[in-house]
Amino acid sequence: MTKRIGILYFSPTNTTKKICRAVALGMGAKPADAGHDFSRYPSGNNR
């Protein structure tokens, strides 16, 4: 499921990054992880 969602995070637009952050917070991730780990490792954020 994470890998599937991660595909959306590959979009280079700022809007997608904001959505990525919002979704990450919804999944219980820290704001810092949403900004850094999601952009670099979209499918490996559950660590």
mmCIF file of the N, C-alpha and C atoms, coordinates in Angstrom:
data_MODEL
# 
_entry.id   MODEL 
# 
loop_
_atom_site.group_PDB 
_atom_site.id 
_atom_site.type_symbol 
_atom_site.label_atom_id 
_atom_site.label_alt_id 
_atom_site.label_comp_id 
_atom_site.label_asym_id 
_atom_site.label_entity_id 
_atom_site.label_seq_id 
_atom_site.pdbx_PDB_ins_code 
_atom_site.Cartn_x 
_atom_site.Cartn_y 
_atom_site.Cartn_z 
_atom_site.occupancy 
_atom_site.B_iso_or_equiv 
_atom_site.pdbx_formal_charge 
_atom_site.auth_seq_id 
_atom_site.auth_comp_id 
_atom_site.auth_asym_id 
_atom_site.auth_atom_id 
_atom_site.pdbx_PDB_model_num 
ATOM 1   N N  . MET A 1 1  ? 0.842  -1.198 0.000  1.00 0.00 ? 1  MET A N  1 
ATOM 2   C CA . MET A 1 1  ? 0.000  0.000  0.000  1.00 0.00 ? 1  MET A CA 1 
ATOM 3   C C  . MET A 1 1  ? 0.880  1.252  0.000  1.00 0.00 ? 1  MET A C  1 
ATOM 4   N N  . THR A 1 2  ? 1.945  1.209  0.771  1.00 0.00 ? 2  THR A N  1 
ATOM 5   C CA . THR A 1 2  ? 2.843  2.359  0.827  1.00 0.00 ? 2  THR A CA 1 
ATOM 6   C C  . THR A 1 2  ? 3.492  2.604  -0.524 1.00 0.00 ? 2  THR A C  1 
ATOM 7   N N  . LYS A 1 3  ? 3.869  1.533  -1.201 1.00 0.00 ? 3  LYS A N  1 
ATOM 8   C CA . LYS A 1 3  ? 4.504  1.688  -2.513 1.00 0.00 ? 3  LYS A CA 1 
ATOM 9   C C  . LYS A 1 3  ? 3.536  2.319  -3.501 1.00 0.00 ? 3  LYS A C  1 
ATOM 10  N N  . ARG A 1 4  ? 2.289  1.912  -3.422 1.00 0.00 ? 4  ARG A N  1 
ATOM 11  C CA . ARG A 1 4  ? 1.288  2.455  -4.330 1.00 0.00 ? 4  ARG A CA 1 
ATOM 12  C C  . ARG A 1 4  ? 1.131  3.959  -4.111 1.00 0.00 ? 4  ARG A C  1 
ATOM 13  N N  . ILE A 1 5  ? 1.057  4.358  -2.845 1.00 0.00 ? 5  ILE A N  1 
ATOM 14  C CA . ILE A 1 5  ? 0.924  5.778  -2.514 1.00 0.00 ? 5  ILE A CA 1 
ATOM 15  C C  . ILE A 1 5  ? 2.194  6.529  -2.911 1.00 0.00 ? 5  ILE A C  1 
ATOM 16  N N  . GLY A 1 6  ? 3.328  5.859  -2.760 1.00 0.00 ? 6  GLY A N  1 
ATOM 17  C CA . GLY A 1 6  ? 4.613  6.496  -3.050 1.00 0.00 ? 6  GLY A CA 1 
ATOM 18  C C  . GLY A 1 6  ? 4.728  6.988  -4.482 1.00 0.00 ? 6  GLY A C  1 
ATOM 19  N N  . ILE A 1 7  ? 4.045  6.314  -5.397 1.00 0.00 ? 7  ILE A N  1 
ATOM 20  C CA . ILE A 1 7  ? 4.116  6.714  -6.801 1.00 0.00 ? 7  ILE A CA 1 
ATOM 21  C C  . ILE A 1 7  ? 3.629  8.150  -6.970 1.00 0.00 ? 7  ILE A C  1 
ATOM 22  N N  . LEU A 1 8  ? 2.629  8.518  -6.204 1.00 0.00 ? 8  LEU A N  1 
ATOM 23  C CA . LEU A 1 8  ? 2.086  9.874  -6.314 1.00 0.00 ? 8  LEU A CA 1 
ATOM 24  C C  . LEU A 1 8  ? 3.126  10.909 -5.897 1.00 0.00 ? 8  LEU A C  1 
ATOM 25  N N  . TYR A 1 9  ? 4.023  10.520 -5.005 1.00 0.00 ? 9  TYR A N  1 
ATOM 26  C CA . TYR A 1 9  ? 4.995  11.472 -4.480 1.00 0.00 ? 9  TYR A CA 1 
ATOM 27  C C  . TYR A 1 9  ? 6.132  11.760 -5.448 1.00 0.00 ? 9  TYR A C  1 
ATOM 28  N N  . PHE A 1 10 ? 6.168  11.062 -6.578 1.00 0.00 ? 10 PHE A N  1 
ATOM 29  C CA . PHE A 1 10 ? 7.243  11.295 -7.528 1.00 0.00 ? 10 PHE A CA 1 
ATOM 30  C C  . PHE A 1 10 ? 7.018  12.561 -8.346 1.00 0.00 ? 10 PHE A C  1 
ATOM 31  N N  . SER A 1 11 ? 5.815  13.121 -8.263 1.00 0.00 ? 11 SER A N  1 
ATOM 32  C CA . SER A 1 11 ? 5.523  14.344 -9.008 1.00 0.00 ? 11 SER A CA 1 
ATOM 33  C C  . SER A 1 11 ? 6.341  15.501 -8.435 1.00 0.00 ? 11 SER A C  1 
ATOM 34  N N  . PRO A 1 12 ? 7.005  16.287 -9.279 1.00 0.00 ? 12 PRO A N  1 
ATOM 35  C CA . PRO A 1 12 ? 7.912  17.351 -8.844 1.00 0.00 ? 12 PRO A CA 1 
ATOM 36  C C  . PRO A 1 12 ? 7.209  18.638 -8.435 1.00 0.00 ? 12 PRO A C  1 
ATOM 37  N N  . THR A 1 13 ? 5.892  18.668 -8.494 1.00 0.00 ? 13 THR A N  1 
ATOM 38  C CA . THR A 1 13 ? 5.174  19.905 -8.196 1.00 0.00 ? 13 THR A CA 1 
ATOM 39  C C  . THR A 1 13 ? 5.081  20.142 -6.703 1.00 0.00 ? 13 THR A C  1 
ATOM 40  N N  . ASN A 1 14 ? 5.049  21.407 -6.315 1.00 0.00 ? 14 ASN A N  1 
ATOM 41  C CA . ASN A 1 14 ? 4.946  21.751 -4.901 1.00 0.00 ? 14 ASN A CA 1 
ATOM 42  C C  . ASN A 1 14 ? 3.606  21.320 -4.328 1.00 0.00 ? 14 ASN A C  1 
ATOM 43  N N  . THR A 1 15 ? 2.585  21.352 -5.152 1.00 0.00 ? 15 THR A N  1 
ATOM 44  C CA . THR A 1 15 ? 1.257  20.954 -4.687 1.00 0.00 ? 15 THR A CA 1 
ATOM 45  C C  . THR A 1 15 ? 1.273  19.510 -4.215 1.00 0.00 ? 15 THR A C  1 
ATOM 46  N N  . THR A 1 16 ? 1.941  18.654 -4.980 1.00 0.00 ? 16 THR A N  1 
ATOM 47  C CA . THR A 1 16 ? 2.009  17.245 -4.612 1.00 0.00 ? 16 THR A CA 1 
ATOM 48  C C  . THR A 1 16 ? 2.779  17.077 -3.310 1.00 0.00 ? 16 THR A C  1 
ATOM 49  N N  . LYS A 1 17 ? 3.825  17.882 -3.128 1.00 0.00 ? 17 LYS A N  1 
ATOM 50  C CA . LYS A 1 17 ? 4.605  17.794 -1.891 1.00 0.00 ? 17 LYS A CA 1 
ATOM 51  C C  . LYS A 1 17 ? 3.737  18.152 -0.695 1.00 0.00 ? 17 LYS A C  1 
ATOM 52  N N  . LYS A 1 18 ? 2.880  19.146 -0.870 1.00 0.00 ? 18 LYS A N  1 
ATOM 53  C CA . LYS A 1 18 ? 1.988  19.539 0.219  1.00 0.00 ? 18 LYS A CA 1 
ATOM 54  C C  . LYS A 1 18 ? 1.007  18.419 0.521  1.00 0.00 ? 18 LYS A C  1 
ATOM 55  N N  . ILE A 1 19 ? 0.458  17.813 -0.529 1.00 0.00 ? 19 ILE A N  1 
ATOM 56  C CA . ILE A 1 19 ? -0.467 16.695 -0.345 1.00 0.00 ? 19 ILE A CA 1 
ATOM 57  C C  . ILE A 1 19 ? 0.254  15.540 0.339  1.00 0.00 ? 19 ILE A C  1 
ATOM 58  N N  . CYS A 1 20 ? 1.460  15.282 -0.098 1.00 0.00 ? 20 CYS A N  1 
ATOM 59  C CA . CYS A 1 20 ? 2.283  14.221 0.472  1.00 0.00 ? 20 CYS A CA 1 
ATOM 60  C C  . CYS A 1 20 ? 2.445  14.450 1.960  1.00 0.00 ? 20 CYS A C  1 
ATOM 61  N N  . ARG A 1 21 ? 2.683  15.686 2.334  1.00 0.00 ? 21 ARG A N  1 
ATOM 62  C CA . ARG A 1 21 ? 2.884  16.019 3.732  1.00 0.00 ? 21 ARG A CA 1 
ATOM 63  C C  . ARG A 1 21 ? 1.593  15.794 4.524  1.00 0.00 ? 21 ARG A C  1 
ATOM 64  N N  . ALA A 1 22 ? 0.488  16.222 3.937  1.00 0.00 ? 22 ALA A N  1 
ATOM 65  C CA . ALA A 1 22 ? -0.795 16.076 4.617  1.00 0.00 ? 22 ALA A CA 1 
ATOM 66  C C  . ALA A 1 22 ? -1.141 14.603 4.816  1.00 0.00 ? 22 ALA A C  1 
ATOM 67  N N  . VAL A 1 23 ? -0.915 13.804 3.781  1.00 0.00 ? 23 VAL A N  1 
ATOM 68  C CA . VAL A 1 23 ? -1.194 12.370 3.863  1.00 0.00 ? 23 VAL A CA 1 
ATOM 69  C C  . VAL A 1 23 ? -0.280 11.717 4.890  1.00 0.00 ? 23 VAL A C  1 
ATOM 70  N N  . ALA A 1 24 ? 0.969  12.153 4.919  1.00 0.00 ? 24 ALA A N  1 
ATOM 71  C CA . ALA A 1 24 ? 1.932  11.592 5.862  1.00 0.00 ? 24 ALA A CA 1 
ATOM 72  C C  . ALA A 1 24 ? 1.491  11.870 7.293  1.00 0.00 ? 24 ALA A C  1 
ATOM 73  N N  . LEU A 1 25 ? 1.042  13.085 7.534  1.00 0.00 ? 25 LEU A N  1 
ATOM 74  C CA . LEU A 1 25 ? 0.578  13.430 8.871  1.00 0.00 ? 25 LEU A CA 1 
ATOM 75  C C  . LEU A 1 25 ? -0.652 12.598 9.220  1.00 0.00 ? 25 LEU A C  1 
ATOM 76  N N  . GLY A 1 26 ? -1.477 12.338 8.224  1.00 0.00 ? 26 GLY A N  1 
ATOM 77  C CA . GLY A 1 26 ? -2.669 11.530 8.442  1.00 0.00 ? 26 GLY A CA 1 
ATOM 78  C C  . GLY A 1 26 ? -2.313 10.094 8.789  1.00 0.00 ? 26 GLY A C  1 
ATOM 79  N N  . MET A 1 27 ? -1.185 9.625  8.256  1.00 0.00 ? 27 MET A N  1 
ATOM 80  C CA . MET A 1 27 ? -0.753 8.254  8.521  1.00 0.00 ? 27 MET A CA 1 
ATOM 81  C C  . MET A 1 27 ? 0.044  8.168  9.814  1.00 0.00 ? 27 MET A C  1 
ATOM 82  N N  . GLY A 1 28 ? 0.291  9.305  10.447 1.00 0.00 ? 28 GLY A N  1 
ATOM 83  C CA . GLY A 1 28 ? 0.985  9.311  11.723 1.00 0.00 ? 28 GLY A CA 1 
ATOM 84  C C  . GLY A 1 28 ? 2.476  9.564  11.594 1.00 0.00 ? 28 GLY A C  1 
ATOM 85  N N  . ALA A 1 29 ? 2.911  10.089 10.455 1.00 0.00 ? 29 ALA A N  1 
ATOM 86  C CA . ALA A 1 29 ? 4.329  10.381 10.269 1.00 0.00 ? 29 ALA A CA 1 
ATOM 87  C C  . ALA A 1 29 ? 4.648  11.770 10.810 1.00 0.00 ? 29 ALA A C  1 
ATOM 88  N N  . LYS A 1 30 ? 5.908  11.987 11.141 1.00 0.00 ? 30 LYS A N  1 
ATOM 89  C CA . LYS A 1 30 ? 6.320  13.299 11.638 1.00 0.00 ? 30 LYS A CA 1 
ATOM 90  C C  . LYS A 1 30 ? 6.450  14.275 10.467 1.00 0.00 ? 30 LYS A C  1 
ATOM 91  N N  . PRO A 1 31 ? 6.194  15.556 10.693 1.00 0.00 ? 31 PRO A N  1 
ATOM 92  C CA . PRO A 1 31 ? 6.304  16.563 9.628  1.00 0.00 ? 31 PRO A CA 1 
ATOM 93  C C  . PRO A 1 31 ? 7.660  16.537 8.941  1.00 0.00 ? 31 PRO A C  1 
ATOM 94  N N  . ALA A 1 32 ? 8.722  16.322 9.709  1.00 0.00 ? 32 ALA A N  1 
ATOM 95  C CA . ALA A 1 32 ? 10.066 16.293 9.137  1.00 0.00 ? 32 ALA A CA 1 
ATOM 96  C C  . ALA A 1 32 ? 10.209 15.108 8.187  1.00 0.00 ? 32 ALA A C  1 
ATOM 97  N N  . ASP A 1 33 ? 9.668  13.959 8.589  1.00 0.00 ? 33 ASP A N  1 
ATOM 98  C CA . ASP A 1 33 ? 9.752  12.767 7.745  1.00 0.00 ? 33 ASP A CA 1 
ATOM 99  C C  . ASP A 1 33 ? 8.960  12.967 6.459  1.00 0.00 ? 33 ASP A C  1 
ATOM 100 N N  . ALA A 1 34 ? 7.838  13.661 6.582  1.00 0.00 ? 34 ALA A N  1 
ATOM 101 C CA . ALA A 1 34 ? 6.987  13.880 5.409  1.00 0.00 ? 34 ALA A CA 1 
ATOM 102 C C  . ALA A 1 34 ? 7.717  14.743 4.389  1.00 0.00 ? 34 ALA A C  1 
ATOM 103 N N  . GLY A 1 35 ? 8.486  15.715 4.866  1.00 0.00 ? 35 GLY A N  1 
ATOM 104 C CA . GLY A 1 35 ? 9.170  16.624 3.956  1.00 0.00 ? 35 GLY A CA 1 
ATOM 105 C C  . GLY A 1 35 ? 10.420 16.014 3.351  1.00 0.00 ? 35 GLY A C  1 
ATOM 106 N N  . HIS A 1 36 ? 11.142 15.197 4.111  1.00 0.00 ? 36 HIS A N  1 
ATOM 107 C CA . HIS A 1 36 ? 12.428 14.697 3.638  1.00 0.00 ? 36 HIS A CA 1 
ATOM 108 C C  . HIS A 1 36 ? 12.351 13.263 3.128  1.00 0.00 ? 36 HIS A C  1 
ATOM 109 N N  . ASP A 1 37 ? 11.917 12.356 3.980  1.00 0.00 ? 37 ASP A N  1 
ATOM 110 C CA . ASP A 1 37 ? 11.925 10.941 3.612  1.00 0.00 ? 37 ASP A CA 1 
ATOM 111 C C  . ASP A 1 37 ? 10.965 10.630 2.471  1.00 0.00 ? 37 ASP A C  1 
ATOM 112 N N  . PHE A 1 38 ? 9.807  11.288 2.456  1.00 0.00 ? 38 PHE A N  1 
ATOM 113 C CA . PHE A 1 38 ? 8.831  10.982 1.414  1.00 0.00 ? 38 PHE A CA 1 
ATOM 114 C C  . PHE A 1 38 ? 9.338  11.392 0.050  1.00 0.00 ? 38 PHE A C  1 
ATOM 115 N N  . SER A 1 39 ? 10.062 12.504 -0.014 1.00 0.00 ? 39 SER A N  1 
ATOM 116 C CA . SER A 1 39 ? 10.535 12.978 -1.315 1.00 0.00 ? 39 SER A CA 1 
ATOM 117 C C  . SER A 1 39 ? 11.686 12.119 -1.820 1.00 0.00 ? 39 SER A C  1 
ATOM 118 N N  . ARG A 1 40 ? 12.515 11.613 -0.916 1.00 0.00 ? 40 ARG A N  1 
ATOM 119 C CA . ARG A 1 40 ? 13.673 10.813 -1.339 1.00 0.00 ? 40 ARG A CA 1 
ATOM 120 C C  . ARG A 1 40 ? 13.348 9.320  -1.367 1.00 0.00 ? 40 ARG A C  1 
ATOM 121 N N  . TYR A 1 41 ? 12.618 8.867  -0.359 1.00 0.00 ? 41 TYR A N  1 
ATOM 122 C CA . TYR A 1 41 ? 12.284 7.445  -0.297 1.00 0.00 ? 41 TYR A CA 1 
ATOM 123 C C  . TYR A 1 41 ? 10.775 7.276  -0.152 1.00 0.00 ? 41 TYR A C  1 
ATOM 124 N N  . PRO A 1 42 ? 10.019 7.492  -1.230 1.00 0.00 ? 42 PRO A N  1 
ATOM 125 C CA . PRO A 1 42 ? 8.559  7.460  -1.152 1.00 0.00 ? 42 PRO A CA 1 
ATOM 126 C C  . PRO A 1 42 ? 7.993  6.114  -0.720 1.00 0.00 ? 42 PRO A C  1 
ATOM 127 N N  . SER A 1 43 ? 8.735  5.032  -0.960 1.00 0.00 ? 43 SER A N  1 
ATOM 128 C CA . SER A 1 43 ? 8.198  3.718  -0.610 1.00 0.00 ? 43 SER A CA 1 
ATOM 129 C C  . SER A 1 43 ? 8.912  3.141  0.609  1.00 0.00 ? 43 SER A C  1 
ATOM 130 N N  . GLY A 1 44 ? 9.786  3.926  1.253  1.00 0.00 ? 44 GLY A N  1 
ATOM 131 C CA . GLY A 1 44 ? 10.512 3.417  2.414  1.00 0.00 ? 44 GLY A CA 1 
ATOM 132 C C  . GLY A 1 44 ? 10.394 4.361  3.585  1.00 0.00 ? 44 GLY A C  1 
ATOM 133 N N  . ASN A 1 45 ? 9.184  4.857  3.821  1.00 0.00 ? 45 ASN A N  1 
ATOM 134 C CA . ASN A 1 45 ? 8.987  5.861  4.864  1.00 0.00 ? 45 ASN A CA 1 
ATOM 135 C C  . ASN A 1 45 ? 8.584  5.253  6.201  1.00 0.00 ? 45 ASN A C  1 
ATOM 136 N N  . ASN A 1 46 ? 8.370  3.951  6.248  1.00 0.00 ? 46 ASN A N  1 
ATOM 137 C CA . ASN A 1 46 ? 7.930  3.337  7.502  1.00 0.00 ? 46 ASN A CA 1 
ATOM 138 C C  . ASN A 1 46 ? 9.118  2.734  8.243  1.00 0.00 ? 46 ASN A C  1 
ATOM 139 N N  . ARG A 1 47 ? 9.965  3.618  8.800  1.00 0.00 ? 47 ARG A N  1 
ATOM 140 C CA . ARG A 1 47 ? 11.099 3.117  9.576  1.00 0.00 ? 47 ARG A CA 1 
ATOM 141 C C  . ARG A 1 47 ? 11.150 3.804  10.923 1.00 0.00 ? 47 ARG A C  1 
# 
